[in-house]
């Protein structure tokens, strides 16, 4: 049994159903500097983790979109526009 917690940042119309039984928490409903600063602290403290499925260069955008549309990604699909 897979479980966990996922956090939505921003406005959502209704709760998102999790295919793995995770619990959803929404941080805020409207932009607010105070909330964003609190979120920044949590990220810097390593308390917020993002699941990354794959990273693709911009040239492979079509392949990345196919993965996205398959609904089989296990996390975020990152499109790398430029290297830093």
Residue pairs with C-beta under 8 A, 6 or more apart in sequence:
1 21
2 20
2 21
2 22
3 20
3 21
3 22
3 23
4 20
4 21
4 22
4 23
5 22
5 23
5 24
5 25
6 18
6 22
6 23
6 24
6 25
7 24
7 25
7 26
7 27
7 48
8 16
8 24
8 25
8 26
8 27
9 26
9 27
9 28
9 39
10 28
10 29
11 29
11 30
12 26
15 24
16 24
18 24
27 35
27 39
28 35
39 48
42 48
50 75
50 76
51 74
51 75
51 76
52 75
52 76
52 78
53 67
53 73
53 74
53 75
53 76
53 77
54 64
54 67
54 73
54 77
54 78
55 78
55 80
56 63
56 64
56 77
56 78
56 79
56 80
57 79
57 80
58 79
58 80
58 81
61 79
64 77
64 79
67 73
67 77
68 77
